[in-house]
Amino acid sequence: MHTHNSAPPLRAEGLNGGNSKSPATTYGLEVCANGYESALNAQIGGAKRVEFCDNLAEGGTTPSYGQLALAKKNLTIEIWPIIRPRGGDFLYSDIEFNLMKEDVKICKSLNCDGVVIGILKSDGSIDKERCAELIALAQPLPVAFHRAFDMSNNMEKALEDLIELGIVRVLSSGGASSAIEGAKKLAKLIKQANGRITIMPGAGINSDNIQELIDISGATEFHASAKSFVSSGMKFRNTESKMGSIEDEYQYELTSVEKVKALVKKIEKF
């Protein structure tokens, strides 16, 4: 088991689920930022931290060195890059795992605040050996676990594995398509965690449903992309050809300052 000496996560000690608030409870929003500008907008909006990634359409992959370097140089918000070499499943080849190790080293060299990982075995269990290797490599950076957790074959067992590994926080929708749909399962996981690890709901969270999610789950930290679509400034548009698989290539996703502020305002009422 690995322990970390970094700043403590934003959570209440001994949280047992439910929506009672102790004096030590700290509520916070993590934004899934798909680049430097999104991370900047998350900071302006009042988020506590960003899970820094690229390719949101694929669920997030490792961002570039340049994005991370600029963010760490200019921003004060916590930067936690996702260590994920590709979209798809979470069963990685030796080549992919070696890439992940190199990316962890890069994140350390840039003084990132932590890293986010997620590796499964083919049977759907947590790959404890490979995770332990990345955690050891990341030290003294703390390590969080992404929604690969939701794709595990037994979330209760997976949670105990992550606690044993020294993971500080796990992102989850409760195994459902959205955090609201998985809210009751999240409440059970938070009760099981009993303050040993932070369970952070994510997937489909917005300012309209976060109140209900807090009431049902008892969670104190939340994860959202808070994104809007920005229209391209291109005047000439080739409608016959495409560069990728996105339906409309003349727009792009960007974290919205207003959406972050709206979420933070709801969370800070607690």
MIDOSE-1310 file (N, C-alpha, C; in nm, 2 decimals, decimal comma, always signed):
residues 270
mhth	+0,08/-0,12/+0,00/+0,00/+0,00/+0,00/+0,09/+0,12/+0,00; +0,05/+0,22/-0,08/+0,12/+0,35/-0,09/+0,05/+0,46/-0,02; +0,11/+0,54/+0,05/+0,05/+0,66/+0,11/+0,11/+0,78/+0,04; +0,04/+0,89/+0,06/+0,09/+1,02/-0,01/+0,09/+1,13/+0,09
nsap	+0,19/+1,22/+0,08/+0,20/+1,33/+0,18/+0,16/+1,46/+0,12; +0,08/+1,46/+0,01/+0,04/+1,58/-0,05/-0,08/+1,64/+0,02; -0,13/+1,75/-0,03/-0,25/+1,81/+0,03/-0,37/+1,72/+0,04; -0,44/+1,72/+0,15/-0,56/+1,62/+0,16/-0,66/+1,65/+0,06
plra	-0,74/+1,55/+0,02/-0,84/+1,57/-0,08/-0,96/+1,65/-0,01; -1,04/+1,70/-0,10/-1,15/+1,78/-0,05/-1,27/+1,69/+0,00; -1,26/+1,64/+0,12/-1,36/+1,55/+0,16/-1,38/+1,56/+0,31; -1,49/+1,51/+0,36/-1,51/+1,50/+0,51/-1,45/+1,37/+0,56
egln	-1,38/+1,38/+0,67/-1,34/+1,26/+0,74/-1,46/+1,18/+0,79; -1,46/+1,05/+0,78/-1,56/+0,97/+0,84/-1,70/+0,99/+0,78; -1,70/+1,03/+0,65/-1,83/+1,05/+0,58/-1,91/+0,92/+0,57; -2,03/+0,91/+0,62/-2,11/+0,79/+0,62/-2,22/+0,79/+0,52
ggns	-2,22/+0,88/+0,43/-2,34/+0,89/+0,34/-2,45/+0,98/+0,40; -2,56/+0,99/+0,33/-2,66/+1,08/+0,38/-2,63/+1,22/+0,35; -2,71/+1,31/+0,39/-2,68/+1,45/+0,35/-2,66/+1,54/+0,47; -2,62/+1,48/+0,59/-2,58/+1,56/+0,70/-2,45/+1,62/+0,68
kspa	-2,43/+1,74/+0,73/-2,30/+1,81/+0,71/-2,23/+1,83/+0,84; -2,11/+1,78/+0,85/-2,03/+1,80/+0,97/-1,95/+1,93/+0,95; -1,89/+1,99/+1,06/-1,81/+2,11/+1,04/-1,69/+2,09/+0,95; -1,64/+1,97/+0,94/-1,52/+1,94/+0,86/-1,55/+1,92/+0,71
ttyg	-1,68/+1,91/+0,67/-1,72/+1,88/+0,54/-1,68/+1,99/+0,44; -1,61/+1,96/+0,33/-1,58/+2,06/+0,23/-1,64/+2,01/+0,10; -1,72/+2,09/+0,04/-1,78/+2,05/-0,09/-1,70/+2,12/-0,20; -1,69/+2,05/-0,31/-1,61/+2,10/-0,42/-1,64/+2,04/-0,56
levc	-1,61/+2,12/-0,66/-1,63/+2,08/-0,80/-1,50/+2,06/-0,87; -1,49/+1,94/-0,94/-1,38/+1,91/-1,03/-1,44/+1,92/-1,17; -1,36/+1,99/-1,26/-1,41/+2,00/-1,40/-1,32/+1,92/-1,49; -1,38/+1,85/-1,58/-1,31/+1,77/-1,68/-1,28/+1,87/-1,79
angy	-1,15/+1,91/-1,79/-1,11/+2,02/-1,89/-1,04/+1,96/-2,00; -1,08/+1,99/-2,13/-1,02/+1,93/-2,25/-0,91/+2,01/-2,31; -0,85/+2,10/-2,23/-0,74/+2,18/-2,27/-0,71/+2,29/-2,18; -0,61/+2,37/-2,22/-0,57/+2,48/-2,14/-0,68/+2,59/-2,12
esal	-0,75/+2,62/-2,23/-0,85/+2,73/-2,22/-0,97/+2,68/-2,13; -1,00/+2,55/-2,14/-1,11/+2,50/-2,05/-1,07/+2,50/-1,91; -0,94/+2,47/-1,88/-0,89/+2,47/-1,74/-0,89/+2,61/-1,69; -0,86/+2,71/-1,77/-0,86/+2,85/-1,73/-1,01/+2,89/-1,70
naqi	-1,10/+2,85/-1,78/-1,24/+2,88/-1,76/-1,29/+2,81/-1,63; -1,24/+2,69/-1,60/-1,28/+2,62/-1,48/-1,23/+2,70/-1,36; -1,11/+2,75/-1,37/-1,05/+2,83/-1,26/-1,13/+2,96/-1,24; -1,16/+3,03/-1,35/-1,24/+3,15/-1,34/-1,38/+3,13/-1,27
ggak	-1,44/+3,01/-1,31/-1,57/+2,97/-1,26/-1,57/+2,93/-1,12; -1,46/+2,90/-1,06/-1,45/+2,87/-0,92/-1,44/+2,72/-0,88; -1,40/+2,64/-0,99/-1,38/+2,50/-0,96/-1,25/+2,48/-0,87; -1,25/+2,37/-0,80/-1,13/+2,34/-0,71/-1,02/+2,27/-0,78
rvef	-1,05/+2,20/-0,89/-0,95/+2,11/-0,96/-1,00/+2,08/-1,10; -0,91/+2,05/-1,19/-0,94/+2,00/-1,32/-0,88/+1,86/-1,34; -0,96/+1,77/-1,39/-0,91/+1,65/-1,45/-0,88/+1,69/-1,59; -0,75/+1,70/-1,62/-0,70/+1,75/-1,75/-0,69/+1,64/-1,85
cdnl	-0,76/+1,66/-1,97/-0,76/+1,55/-2,07/-0,77/+1,61/-2,21; -0,77/+1,52/-2,30/-0,79/+1,56/-2,44/-0,90/+1,46/-2,49; -0,96/+1,49/-2,60/-1,05/+1,40/-2,67/-1,17/+1,36/-2,58; -1,25/+1,45/-2,54/-1,37/+1,42/-2,45/-1,46/+1,33/-2,52
aegg	-1,47/+1,33/-2,65/-1,56/+1,24/-2,72/-1,53/+1,09/-2,70; -1,40/+1,07/-2,67/-1,36/+0,93/-2,64/-1,35/+0,90/-2,49; -1,41/+0,99/-2,41/-1,40/+0,97/-2,26/-1,28/+1,03/-2,20; -1,19/+1,10/-2,28/-1,07/+1,16/-2,22/-0,95/+1,08/-2,24
ttps	-0,84/+1,14/-2,30/-0,71/+1,07/-2,31/-0,61/+1,17/-2,26; -0,48/+1,12/-2,25/-0,37/+1,20/-2,20/-0,35/+1,33/-2,28; -0,35/+1,44/-2,21/-0,32/+1,57/-2,28/-0,18/+1,58/-2,32; -0,15/+1,68/-2,41/-0,01/+1,70/-2,46/+0,07/+1,77/-2,35
ygql	+0,20/+1,75/-2,37/+0,30/+1,82/-2,28/+0,28/+1,97/-2,29; +0,26/+2,03/-2,40/+0,24/+2,17/-2,42/+0,12/+2,22/-2,34; +0,01/+2,15/-2,35/-0,11/+2,19/-2,27/-0,08/+2,19/-2,12; -0,02/+2,09/-2,07/+0,01/+2,08/-1,93/+0,11/+2,18/-1,89
alak	+0,21/+2,20/-1,97/+0,32/+2,30/-1,93/+0,26/+2,44/-1,92; +0,17/+2,48/-2,01/+0,11/+2,61/-2,01/+0,02/+2,62/-1,89; -0,06/+2,52/-1,86/-0,15/+2,52/-1,75/-0,08/+2,54/-1,62; +0,03/+2,46/-1,60/+0,11/+2,47/-1,47/+0,18/+2,60/-1,46
knlt	+0,22/+2,66/-1,57/+0,29/+2,79/-1,57/+0,20/+2,90/-1,53; +0,07/+2,90/-1,58/-0,01/+3,02/-1,57/-0,13/+3,00/-1,48; -0,17/+2,88/-1,44/-0,29/+2,86/-1,36/-0,26/+2,83/-1,21; -0,35/+2,86/-1,13/-0,34/+2,82/-0,98/-0,42/+2,70/-0,94
ieiw	-0,52/+2,67/-1,03/-0,61/+2,56/-1,00/-0,53/+2,42/-1,00; -0,58/+2,33/-0,92/-0,51/+2,19/-0,92/-0,52/+2,13/-1,06; -0,41/+2,07/-1,11/-0,41/+2,01/-1,24/-0,38/+1,86/-1,22; -0,48/+1,78/-1,25/-0,47/+1,63/-1,24/-0,49/+1,57/-1,38
piir	-0,38/+1,54/-1,46/-0,39/+1,49/-1,59/-0,44/+1,34/-1,59; -0,52/+1,30/-1,69/-0,56/+1,16/-1,70/-0,45/+1,09/-1,77; -0,42/+0,97/-1,73/-0,31/+0,89/-1,79/-0,39/+0,78/-1,87; -0,42/+0,81/-1,99/-0,50/+0,71/-2,07/-0,46/+0,73/-2,22
prgg	-0,39/+0,62/-2,27/-0,32/+0,64/-2,40/-0,42/+0,63/-2,52; -0,54/+0,59/-2,50/-0,64/+0,58/-2,61/-0,78/+0,57/-2,55; -0,88/+0,58/-2,64/-1,02/+0,56/-2,60/-1,05/+0,41/-2,60; -1,17/+0,37/-2,57/-1,21/+0,23/-2,57/-1,20/+0,17/-2,43
dfly	-1,16/+0,04/-2,42/-1,16/-0,03/-2,29/-1,03/+0,01/-2,21; -1,02/-0,06/-2,10/-0,91/-0,03/-2,00/-0,81/-0,14/-1,98; -0,81/-0,23/-2,09/-0,71/-0,34/-2,09/-0,60/-0,30/-2,19; -0,48/-0,28/-2,13/-0,37/-0,22/-2,21/-0,26/-0,32/-2,24
sdie	-0,20/-0,30/-2,36/-0,09/-0,38/-2,41/+0,03/-0,33/-2,33; +0,14/-0,41/-2,34/+0,27/-0,37/-2,28/+0,32/-0,23/-2,34; +0,30/-0,21/-2,47/+0,34/-0,09/-2,53/+0,26/+0,03/-2,47; +0,13/+0,01/-2,46/+0,05/+0,11/-2,40/+0,08/+0,14/-2,25
fnlm	+0,11/+0,04/-2,18/+0,15/+0,06/-2,04/+0,28/+0,13/-2,03; +0,37/+0,10/-2,12/+0,50/+0,18/-2,11/+0,47/+0,33/-2,15; +0,38/+0,35/-2,24/+0,34/+0,49/-2,26/+0,29/+0,56/-2,14; +0,20/+0,49/-2,07/+0,14/+0,54/-1,94/+0,25/+0,58/-1,84
kedv	+0,35/+0,49/-1,83/+0,46/+0,52/-1,74/+0,54/+0,64/-1,78; +0,56/+0,66/-1,90/+0,63/+0,78/-1,95/+0,55/+0,91/-1,92; +0,42/+0,90/-1,94/+0,33/+1,01/-1,92/+0,33/+1,05/-1,77; +0,33/+0,95/-1,68/+0,34/+0,98/-1,54/+0,47/+1,05/-1,51
kick	+0,58/+1,01/-1,57/+0,70/+1,08/-1,54/+0,70/+1,23/-1,59; +0,63/+1,25/-1,70/+0,62/+1,39/-1,76/+0,53/+1,47/-1,66; +0,43/+1,41/-1,61/+0,34/+1,49/-1,51/+0,42/+1,52/-1,39; +0,50/+1,43/-1,34/+0,59/+1,46/-1,23/+0,68/+1,58/-1,26
slnc	+0,74/+1,57/-1,38/+0,84/+1,67/-1,41/+0,78/+1,81/-1,43; +0,65/+1,82/-1,46/+0,58/+1,94/-1,47/+0,52/+1,99/-1,34; +0,54/+1,91/-1,23/+0,48/+1,94/-1,10/+0,33/+1,95/-1,10; +0,27/+1,86/-1,17/+0,12/+1,84/-1,16/+0,08/+1,81/-1,02
dgvv	-0,04/+1,83/-0,99/-0,09/+1,81/-0,85/-0,13/+1,67/-0,82; -0,14/+1,58/-0,92/-0,18/+1,44/-0,91/-0,20/+1,39/-1,04; -0,22/+1,26/-1,05/-0,26/+1,20/-1,18/-0,38/+1,11/-1,16; -0,45/+1,08/-1,28/-0,57/+1,00/-1,27/-0,55/+0,88/-1,36
igil	-0,56/+0,76/-1,31/-0,54/+0,63/-1,38/-0,66/+0,54/-1,38; -0,65/+0,43/-1,45/-0,75/+0,33/-1,45/-0,72/+0,22/-1,54; -0,69/+0,10/-1,48/-0,65/-0,02/-1,56/-0,72/-0,14/-1,50; -0,78/-0,21/-1,60/-0,85/-0,34/-1,56/-0,79/-0,46/-1,62
ksdg	-0,81/-0,57/-1,56/-0,77/-0,70/-1,62/-0,88/-0,75/-1,71; -0,86/-0,85/-1,79/-0,96/-0,89/-1,89/-1,08/-0,95/-1,82; -1,07/-0,99/-1,70/-1,19/-1,04/-1,63/-1,27/-0,93/-1,56; -1,23/-0,80/-1,58/-1,31/-0,69/-1,53/-1,27/-0,65/-1,39
sidk	-1,16/-0,71/-1,33/-1,12/-0,67/-1,20/-1,01/-0,57/-1,21; -0,98/-0,50/-1,10/-0,88/-0,39/-1,10/-0,74/-0,46/-1,12; -0,66/-0,41/-1,21/-0,53/-0,46/-1,23/-0,44/-0,40/-1,13; -0,44/-0,46/-1,01/-0,37/-0,41/-0,89/-0,21/-0,39/-0,91
erca	-0,16/-0,49/-0,99/-0,01/-0,49/-1,01/+0,03/-0,37/-1,09; -0,04/-0,35/-1,20/+0,00/-0,23/-1,29/-0,03/-0,10/-1,22; -0,15/-0,09/-1,15/-0,18/+0,03/-1,08/-0,08/+0,06/-0,98; -0,04/-0,04/-0,90/+0,06/-0,02/-0,80/+0,19/+0,03/-0,86
elia	+0,23/-0,01/-0,98/+0,35/+0,03/-1,04/+0,34/+0,18/-1,08; +0,22/+0,22/-1,13/+0,21/+0,36/-1,16/+0,20/+0,45/-1,04; +0,14/+0,40/-0,93/+0,13/+0,47/-0,81/+0,27/+0,50/-0,75; +0,35/+0,39/-0,75/+0,49/+0,40/-0,70/+0,57/+0,50/-0,79
laqp	+0,55/+0,50/-0,92/+0,62/+0,59/-1,01/+0,58/+0,73/-0,99; +0,45/+0,75/-0,96/+0,40/+0,89/-0,94/+0,44/+0,95/-0,81; +0,48/+0,88/-0,71/+0,51/+0,94/-0,58/+0,61/+1,05/-0,60; +0,59/+1,16/-0,52/+0,49/+1,18/-0,41/+0,36/+1,23/-0,46
lpva	+0,33/+1,23/-0,59/+0,20/+1,28/-0,63/+0,09/+1,18/-0,59; -0,02/+1,23/-0,54/-0,14/+1,14/-0,52/-0,20/+1,09/-0,65; -0,27/+0,98/-0,64/-0,33/+0,92/-0,76/-0,48/+0,90/-0,74; -0,56/+0,94/-0,84/-0,70/+0,91/-0,84/-0,73/+0,81/-0,95
fhra	-0,86/+0,75/-0,94/-0,90/+0,65/-1,04/-1,02/+0,70/-1,11; -1,02/+0,68/-1,25/-1,13/+0,73/-1,33/-1,24/+0,63/-1,34; -1,33/+0,65/-1,44/-1,45/+0,57/-1,45/-1,43/+0,43/-1,51; -1,30/+0,39/-1,52/-1,28/+0,25/-1,55/-1,34/+0,17/-1,43
fdms	-1,35/+0,23/-1,32/-1,42/+0,17/-1,20/-1,56/+0,12/-1,23; -1,63/+0,20/-1,31/-1,77/+0,17/-1,35/-1,78/+0,05/-1,44; -1,67/+0,02/-1,50/-1,66/-0,10/-1,60/-1,60/-0,22/-1,53; -1,58/-0,22/-1,40/-1,53/-0,33/-1,33/-1,64/-0,44/-1,30
nnme	-1,60/-0,56/-1,27/-1,70/-0,67/-1,26/-1,77/-0,67/-1,12; -1,71/-0,60/-1,03/-1,77/-0,59/-0,89/-1,72/-0,46/-0,82; -1,81/-0,36/-0,82/-1,77/-0,23/-0,77/-1,73/-0,23/-0,62; -1,80/-0,32/-0,55/-1,77/-0,32/-0,40/-1,63/-0,38/-0,38
kale	-1,59/-0,48/-0,45/-1,46/-0,54/-0,44/-1,35/-0,45/-0,50; -1,39/-0,38/-0,61/-1,30/-0,29/-0,68/-1,27/-0,17/-0,58; -1,37/-0,13/-0,51/-1,35/-0,02/-0,41/-1,25/-0,05/-0,31; -1,26/-0,17/-0,25/-1,16/-0,22/-0,15/-1,02/-0,23/-0,21
dlie	-1,01/-0,27/-0,34/-0,88/-0,28/-0,40/-0,82/-0,14/-0,42; -0,90/-0,04/-0,45/-0,85/+0,09/-0,47/-0,80/+0,15/-0,34; -0,88/+0,12/-0,23/-0,84/+0,17/-0,10/-0,71/+0,11/-0,05; -0,69/-0,02/-0,08/-0,57/-0,10/-0,04/-0,45/-0,04/-0,12
lgiv	-0,47/+0,00/-0,25/-0,37/+0,06/-0,33/-0,32/+0,20/-0,28; -0,41/+0,27/-0,21/-0,38/+0,40/-0,17/-0,43/+0,51/-0,26; -0,53/+0,47/-0,35/-0,60/+0,57/-0,43/-0,67/+0,67/-0,34; -0,67/+0,80/-0,37/-0,73/+0,90/-0,29/-0,87/+0,93/-0,33
rvls	-0,91/+0,90/-0,45/-1,04/+0,94/-0,50/-1,08/+0,86/-0,62; -1,21/+0,82/-0,63/-1,25/+0,75/-0,75/-1,38/+0,82/-0,81; -1,37/+0,83/-0,94/-1,48/+0,89/-1,02/-1,58/+0,78/-1,06; -1,71/+0,81/-1,03/-1,80/+0,70/-1,06/-1,94/+0,76/-1,09
sgga	-2,01/+0,69/-1,18/-2,15/+0,71/-1,20/-2,24/+0,61/-1,13; -2,18/+0,53/-1,05/-2,25/+0,42/-0,98/-2,27/+0,31/-1,08; -2,20/+0,30/-1,19/-2,21/+0,20/-1,29/-2,32/+0,22/-1,38; -2,39/+0,33/-1,37/-2,51/+0,37/-1,46/-2,46/+0,46/-1,57
ssai	-2,55/+0,50/-1,66/-2,52/+0,58/-1,77/-2,50/+0,73/-1,73; -2,56/+0,76/-1,61/-2,54/+0,90/-1,55/-2,53/+0,89/-1,40; -2,47/+0,99/-1,34/-2,46/+0,99/-1,19/-2,60/+0,99/-1,12; -2,70/+1,06/-1,18/-2,83/+1,06/-1,12/-2,89/+0,92/-1,13
egak	-2,88/+0,85/-1,24/-2,93/+0,72/-1,25/-2,87/+0,62/-1,15; -2,74/+0,65/-1,12/-2,66/+0,56/-1,03/-2,65/+0,62/-0,89; -2,74/+0,72/-0,85/-2,72/+0,79/-0,73/-2,74/+0,70/-0,60; -2,83/+0,61/-0,61/-2,85/+0,52/-0,49/-2,73/+0,42/-0,47
klak	-2,68/+0,38/-0,59/-2,56/+0,29/-0,58/-2,44/+0,38/-0,53; -2,43/+0,50/-0,57/-2,32/+0,59/-0,52/-2,34/+0,61/-0,37; -2,46/+0,62/-0,32/-2,48/+0,64/-0,17/-2,43/+0,51/-0,10; -2,45/+0,40/-0,15/-2,40/+0,27/-0,09/-2,25/+0,26/-0,09
likq	-2,19/+0,31/-0,20/-2,04/+0,31/-0,22/-1,98/+0,41/-0,12; -2,04/+0,52/-0,10/-1,99/+0,62/-0,01/-2,00/+0,57/+0,13; -2,11/+0,50/+0,16/-2,12/+0,44/+0,30/-2,02/+0,33/+0,32; -1,99/+0,25/+0,22/-1,89/+0,15/+0,22/-1,75/+0,21/+0,24
angr	-1,72/+0,32/+0,17/-1,59/+0,39/+0,18/-1,57/+0,44/+0,32; -1,67/+0,49/+0,38/-1,66/+0,54/+0,52/-1,54/+0,63/+0,54; -1,52/+0,72/+0,45/-1,41/+0,82/+0,47/-1,27/+0,77/+0,43; -1,26/+0,64/+0,39/-1,13/+0,59/+0,35/-1,08/+0,63/+0,21
itim	-1,18/+0,67/+0,13/-1,15/+0,72/-0,01/-1,26/+0,81/-0,05; -1,24/+0,91/-0,13/-1,35/+0,99/-0,18/-1,42/+0,93/-0,30; -1,55/+0,92/-0,29/-1,63/+0,87/-0,41/-1,68/+1,00/-0,47; -1,64/+1,03/-0,59/-1,68/+1,15/-0,66/-1,78/+1,12/-0,78
pgag	-1,91/+1,15/-0,77/-2,00/+1,13/-0,88/-1,96/+1,21/-1,00; -1,98/+1,15/-1,11/-1,96/+1,22/-1,24/-2,04/+1,15/-1,35; -2,07/+1,22/-1,46/-2,15/+1,18/-1,58/-2,28/+1,24/-1,57; -2,30/+1,34/-1,66/-2,43/+1,40/-1,68/-2,47/+1,50/-1,57
insd	-2,37/+1,55/-1,49/-2,41/+1,64/-1,38/-2,42/+1,78/-1,43; -2,52/+1,85/-1,39/-2,54/+1,99/-1,42/-2,61/+2,06/-1,31; -2,63/+2,19/-1,32/-2,68/+2,27/-1,21/-2,83/+2,24/-1,19; -2,90/+2,17/-1,28/-3,04/+2,14/-1,26/-3,05/+2,01/-1,18
niqe	-2,95/+1,92/-1,18/-2,97/+1,79/-1,11/-2,88/+1,77/-0,99; -2,79/+1,86/-0,97/-2,69/+1,84/-0,86/-2,75/+1,84/-0,73; -2,85/+1,92/-0,71/-2,92/+1,92/-0,58/-2,98/+1,78/-0,54; -3,05/+1,72/-0,64/-3,10/+1,59/-0,62/-2,99/+1,49/-0,59
lidi	-2,88/+1,50/-0,67/-2,77/+1,41/-0,65/-2,71/+1,42/-0,51; -2,69/+1,54/-0,46/-2,64/+1,56/-0,32/-2,74/+1,49/-0,22; -2,87/+1,52/-0,24/-2,97/+1,46/-0,15/-2,97/+1,31/-0,14; -2,96/+1,25/-0,26/-2,96/+1,10/-0,26/-2,83/+1,04/-0,22
sgat	-2,72/+1,09/-0,28/-2,59/+1,02/-0,26/-2,52/+1,06/-0,13; -2,53/+1,18/-0,09/-2,45/+1,23/+0,02/-2,31/+1,26/-0,01; -2,28/+1,27/-0,14/-2,15/+1,30/-0,19/-2,11/+1,45/-0,16; -1,98/+1,47/-0,15/-1,93/+1,61/-0,12/-1,85/+1,67/-0,24
efha	-1,80/+1,58/-0,33/-1,72/+1,63/-0,44/-1,79/+1,58/-0,57; -1,78/+1,66/-0,67/-1,86/+1,63/-0,80/-1,77/+1,66/-0,92; -1,80/+1,59/-1,03/-1,72/+1,60/-1,15/-1,81/+1,63/-1,26; -1,78/+1,74/-1,34/-1,86/+1,78/-1,46/-1,77/+1,84/-1,56
saks	-1,81/+1,82/-1,69/-1,74/+1,89/-1,80/-1,78/+2,04/-1,81; -1,91/+2,06/-1,77/-1,96/+2,20/-1,78/-1,93/+2,27/-1,91; -1,95/+2,19/-2,02/-1,90/+2,24/-2,15/-2,01/+2,30/-2,23; -1,97/+2,38/-2,32/-2,06/+2,44/-2,42/-1,99/+2,42/-2,56
fvss	-2,07/+2,44/-2,66/-2,01/+2,43/-2,80/-1,98/+2,56/-2,85; -1,86/+2,58/-2,91/-1,82/+2,71/-2,97/-1,82/+2,69/-3,12; -1,89/+2,78/-3,18/-1,90/+2,78/-3,33/-1,76/+2,82/-3,39; -1,73/+2,76/-3,50/-1,61/+2,79/-3,58/-1,62/+2,93/-3,64
gmkf	-1,51/+3,00/-3,65/-1,50/+3,13/-3,71/-1,48/+3,12/-3,86; -1,47/+3,00/-3,91/-1,44/+2,98/-4,06/-1,56/+3,03/-4,14; -1,52/+3,11/-4,24/-1,63/+3,16/-4,33/-1,64/+3,06/-4,45; -1,53/+3,01/-4,50/-1,54/+2,91/-4,60/-1,56/+2,77/-4,53
rnte	-1,65/+2,69/-4,57/-1,67/+2,56/-4,51/-1,69/+2,45/-4,62; -1,61/+2,35/-4,62/-1,62/+2,24/-4,71/-1,72/+2,14/-4,65; -1,83/+2,13/-4,71/-1,94/+2,04/-4,66/-1,93/+1,90/-4,72; -1,84/+1,88/-4,81/-1,82/+1,74/-4,87/-1,72/+1,65/-4,80
skmg	-1,62/+1,71/-4,73/-1,51/+1,64/-4,68/-1,51/+1,65/-4,52; -1,46/+1,54/-4,46/-1,45/+1,55/-4,31/-1,31/+1,50/-4,27; -1,26/+1,55/-4,16/-1,13/+1,52/-4,11/-1,14/+1,40/-4,00; -1,25/+1,39/-3,94/-1,27/+1,29/-3,83/-1,41/+1,23/-3,83
sied	-1,45/+1,18/-3,71/-1,58/+1,11/-3,70/-1,68/+1,20/-3,64; -1,65/+1,32/-3,59/-1,74/+1,42/-3,53/-1,84/+1,47/-3,63; -1,97/+1,47/-3,60/-2,07/+1,51/-3,69/-2,05/+1,65/-3,75; -2,03/+1,74/-3,66/-2,01/+1,88/-3,70/-1,87/+1,93/-3,66
eyqy	-1,79/+1,94/-3,76/-1,65/+1,97/-3,74/-1,63/+2,13/-3,73; -1,73/+2,20/-3,75/-1,72/+2,35/-3,75/-1,78/+2,40/-3,61; -1,75/+2,32/-3,51/-1,77/+2,37/-3,37/-1,68/+2,28/-3,28; -1,65/+2,33/-3,16/-1,57/+2,26/-3,07/-1,62/+2,28/-2,93
elts	-1,57/+2,19/-2,84/-1,62/+2,19/-2,70/-1,52/+2,27/-2,61; -1,58/+2,35/-2,52/-1,50/+2,43/-2,43/-1,58/+2,44/-2,30; -1,51/+2,43/-2,19/-1,57/+2,45/-2,06/-1,62/+2,59/-2,05; -1,75/+2,60/-2,00/-1,82/+2,73/-1,99/-1,80/+2,79/-1,85
vekv	-1,75/+2,91/-1,84/-1,73/+2,98/-1,71/-1,87/+2,99/-1,64; -1,97/+3,02/-1,72/-2,11/+3,03/-1,66/-2,16/+2,90/-1,60; -2,14/+2,79/-1,67/-2,19/+2,66/-1,62/-2,11/+2,62/-1,50; -1,98/+2,65/-1,50/-1,90/+2,62/-1,38/-1,95/+2,70/-1,26
kalv	-1,97/+2,83/-1,28/-2,02/+2,92/-1,17/-2,16/+2,87/-1,12; -2,25/+2,83/-1,21/-2,38/+2,78/-1,17/-2,37/+2,66/-1,08; -2,28/+2,56/-1,12/-2,26/+2,44/-1,04/-2,20/+2,48/-0,91; -2,10/+2,56/-0,90/-2,03/+2,60/-0,78/-2,13/+2,67/-0,69
kkie	-2,22/+2,75/-0,74/-2,31/+2,82/-0,66/-2,41/+2,73/-0,59; -2,45/+2,62/-0,66/-2,54/+2,52/-0,60/-2,47/+2,44/-0,49; -2,34/+2,40/-0,52/-2,26/+2,32/-0,43/-2,23/+2,40/-0,30; -2,20/+2,53/-0,32/-2,16/+2,61/-0,20/-2,28/+2,64/-0,11
kf	-2,40/+2,61/-0,15/-2,51/+2,63/-0,06/-2,51/+2,53/+0,06; -2,43/+2,43/+0,04/-2,42/+2,32/+0,15/-2,32/+2,35/+0,25
